[in-house]
Amino acid sequence: MNKLFVKILLICFIAFEILSQWLVVAVCCRTTNGICADGKKGTPYCGYGSCNMFGCNCDGGCREGWSVTVYTGEQFTGGKRDFLAGYDDCIDITDGVCNGRLFKSACSGFNNQISSVNTHGNCVRLYEKRGCKGYSVRLTHDE
C-alpha cells in the first residue's frame, strides 16, 4: 500500500510541476476596462490572433502601445497613435484634428489620463477617457 501511495504522490507532483511551468510561461493579453494598450477595444482580449479561454497564449502575441512624452516630460504608456512627423506644438484637440491630422485612430481610443503640472502656463491639460474636445496638449513622439 505504501508503494502505491508513493507512486501516486510522485505522479501528482510531476503533473503539478509540468502544469505550473506551462502556466508561468503563458502570456496573457487582457484588457483594462475593455480597452487594449493600442487604444482599441478588446475582442474580447488584446491578442493579435485567437487566445485561449483565459486570454492567454494568443496567436501572434499581445497588441502593444508605445510611450509618449507630454510637455512636462512626464511619461505614460498610451495607445498606439500615429503623430505627424516632427509634430511638437500645442494644439486644441477637436474631432476634426483627431480624425484627420493628428491621430489615425479616432479620439474614442483614448484611455489614459495625464496628470501633470504646467509650469510654463500653457499647453498641458488633462484628457479623459474617450474625451478629447476642448483640451490643449503638447505631444512628442518618443522613438
C-alpha positions as CSV (number, residue, x, y, z in Angstrom):
1,M,0.0,0.0,0.0
2,N,2.8,2.4,0.8
3,K,4.5,1.9,-2.6
4,L,1.2,2.6,-4.4
5,F,0.7,5.8,-2.4
6,V,4.3,6.9,-3.1
7,K,3.8,6.3,-6.9
8,I,0.5,8.3,-6.9
9,L,2.1,11.1,-5.0
10,L,5.1,11.2,-7.3
11,I,2.8,11.2,-10.4
12,C,0.8,14.1,-8.9
13,F,4.0,16.0,-8.1
14,I,5.3,15.6,-11.6
15,A,2.0,16.6,-13.2
16,F,1.8,19.7,-10.9
17,E,5.4,20.7,-11.9
18,I,4.6,20.4,-15.6
19,L,1.4,22.4,-15.3
20,S,2.9,25.1,-13.2
21,Q,5.7,25.6,-15.8
22,W,3.2,25.9,-18.5
23,L,1.2,28.5,-16.6
24,V,4.2,30.6,-15.7
25,V,5.3,30.8,-19.4
26,A,1.8,31.8,-20.6
27,V,1.5,35.4,-21.7
28,C,-2.0,36.9,-21.1
29,C,-3.4,39.7,-23.2
30,R,-6.3,41.0,-21.1
31,T,-7.9,44.4,-21.4
32,T,-8.1,47.3,-19.0
33,N,-11.7,48.3,-18.8
34,G,-12.3,46.7,-22.2
35,I,-9.5,48.8,-23.9
36,C,-6.2,47.4,-25.1
37,A,-2.8,49.1,-25.0
38,D,-3.1,50.1,-28.7
39,G,-6.3,52.1,-27.8
40,K,-8.7,49.7,-29.4
41,K,-11.4,47.6,-27.9
42,G,-10.6,44.1,-26.9
43,T,-12.2,41.3,-28.9
44,P,-12.6,40.3,-26.0
45,Y,-8.8,40.0,-25.4
46,C,-5.9,42.0,-26.8
47,G,-4.1,39.3,-28.8
48,Y,-3.4,39.6,-32.5
49,G,-4.9,36.2,-33.0
50,S,-7.1,33.8,-31.1
51,C,-6.5,33.3,-27.4
52,N,-7.4,30.5,-25.0
53,M,-10.4,31.0,-22.7
54,F,-8.3,32.8,-20.1
55,G,-7.0,35.4,-22.6
56,C,-3.5,33.8,-22.6
57,N,-1.3,32.2,-25.3
58,C,-2.7,34.4,-28.0
59,D,-1.6,33.7,-31.6
60,G,0.8,36.5,-32.6
61,G,1.2,37.8,-29.1
62,C,-0.4,40.9,-27.5
63,R,-1.2,44.2,-29.0
64,E,1.1,46.9,-27.5
65,G,1.1,50.6,-27.1
66,W,4.0,53.0,-27.1
67,S,5.4,55.7,-24.9
68,V,4.5,59.4,-25.4
69,T,6.1,62.4,-23.7
70,V,3.9,65.4,-22.8
71,Y,5.2,69.0,-22.4
72,T,6.3,68.4,-18.8
73,G,8.4,65.4,-19.8
74,E,6.2,63.1,-17.8
75,Q,6.0,59.6,-19.3
76,F,2.9,57.4,-19.7
77,T,2.0,54.4,-21.7
78,G,-0.6,55.3,-24.2
79,G,-2.4,53.6,-27.0
80,K,-0.7,53.5,-30.4
81,R,-1.2,56.8,-32.1
82,D,0.5,58.0,-35.3
83,F,1.6,61.6,-34.8
84,L,2.5,63.8,-37.6
85,A,6.3,63.7,-38.3
86,G,8.0,66.3,-36.2
87,Y,4.8,67.4,-34.6
88,D,5.8,69.2,-31.4
89,D,3.4,72.1,-30.9
90,C,0.4,73.0,-28.8
91,I,-2.9,72.1,-30.4
92,D,-6.5,72.3,-29.3
93,I,-7.7,68.7,-29.8
94,T,-11.0,68.6,-31.6
95,D,-12.8,65.9,-33.5
96,G,-11.5,67.1,-36.8
97,V,-7.9,67.2,-35.7
98,C,-8.2,63.8,-34.1
99,N,-9.8,62.1,-37.0
100,G,-7.7,63.6,-39.7
101,R,-4.5,65.4,-38.9
102,L,-3.1,64.3,-35.6
103,F,-4.2,60.8,-35.0
104,K,-5.0,57.9,-37.4
105,S,-7.1,56.3,-34.7
106,A,-10.2,58.1,-33.5
107,C,-10.5,60.0,-30.3
108,S,-12.6,57.3,-28.8
109,G,-9.4,55.3,-28.5
110,F,-8.1,57.4,-25.6
111,N,-8.0,55.5,-22.3
112,N,-5.3,57.3,-20.3
113,Q,-5.2,60.3,-18.1
114,I,-2.2,62.6,-18.0
115,S,-1.8,64.3,-14.6
116,S,0.9,66.9,-14.8
117,V,1.6,70.4,-13.6
118,N,2.0,73.0,-16.3
119,T,4.9,75.2,-15.1
120,H,5.0,77.2,-18.3
121,G,1.4,78.4,-18.2
122,N,0.3,76.8,-21.4
123,C,-0.2,73.6,-23.4
124,V,-0.7,70.9,-20.9
125,R,-4.1,69.8,-19.5
126,L,-5.8,66.6,-18.7
127,Y,-7.6,64.5,-21.2
128,E,-10.1,62.0,-20.1
129,K,-11.3,58.5,-21.2
130,R,-13.0,58.8,-24.5
131,G,-12.8,62.5,-24.3
132,C,-10.9,64.9,-26.4
133,K,-12.8,68.1,-27.1
134,G,-11.6,71.3,-25.5
135,Y,-8.2,70.2,-24.2
136,S,-4.9,71.6,-25.1
137,V,-1.8,69.3,-25.1
138,R,1.7,69.3,-26.4
139,L,2.7,65.9,-27.6
140,T,6.0,64.5,-28.8
141,H,6.6,61.0,-30.2
142,D,9.3,59.0,-28.4
143,E,11.2,56.7,-30.7
